[in-house]
């Protein structure tokens, strides 16, 4: 159940608009307004496009065709091998998807 401060609340207006769209067979446009990552991506990060492509294929591509479930991807390696940087780059590249 949702509770809003007033009918003038931005979130309330967005909620009502999206519910109306759904009721009339449309799909709301979803944007991530609350994108928070604890670290900044490294501006000098390069490479690992193969891993980032696998992440995209597993977590984002054709997402609308899947049933509503949580997807997972395990990224493992030795300390200092770049796992965090790969994830930061991926998160920043796909923040609105």
Secondary structure as UniProt FT lines:
FT   TURN            7..8
FT   HELIX           10..23
FT   TURN            24..25
FT   TURN            43..44
FT   HELIX           49..59
FT   TURN            60..62
FT   HELIX           63..65
FT   TURN            79..80
FT   HELIX           83..93
FT   TURN            94..96
//
